């Protein structure tokens, strides 16, 4: 199965990265709907789409305003939005408030409550994460593979429970900051590099992909991975347009 990274930045887009959006095109599943969501229509392989929201901050939901044209044209016939009751209420009452978005899209809003079975038989579980306003992490298990999507939390003692992600084939985890911005990571509820690498190592995951990079950081190694890769060698920093088989 292929996983595509449509938005790998945090807070706001820059020339290199749009905000959070990760897609599994073969089964019509998307995690978060940041500004990178505009790339979804050209990658659609299904007529239905399920979008799982980690939380309701704008850099994770603004893209929900984009699919209206695809639905009007019939390219996308059904769109389900999954989230906590708080997240869904924020989307419906604020993002789609009449003064902001007067044409209401015909979405199905589904509260996260227990496990969710995905179209290919995968089973999705979710767990609350510590972050200002709250967030949720996700894990999907198939008979022969698994992955986890963890964003907007501070890796370490207050981050995701290592047992929730233990042994996944692919861990996708936010890393907004380099280690020299540790205090900012703690203040804002985000992660810096070393604790994320240590988490991947201690949870015995197979591969780690980092995203939700601070848009103020540029260059090919914005968070200093080159100097710390030995902690967990099977690590890459995702960029928009990357695709991986797992």
Secondary structure, 3 states (H helix, E strand, C coil): CEEEEEECEECCCCCCCCECEEEEHHHCEEECCCHHHHHCHHHCCCCEEEEECCCCCHHHHHHHHCCHHHHHHCCCCEEEEEECHHHHHHHHHHHCCCCCCCCCCCCEEEECCCCEECCCCCEEEEEEECCCCCEEEEEEECCCCEEEEECCCCCCCCCCCHHHHCCCCEEEEECCECHHHHHHHHHHCCCEHHHHHHHHHHCCCCEEEEECEECCCCCCCCCCCCCCHHHCCCEEECCCCCEEEC
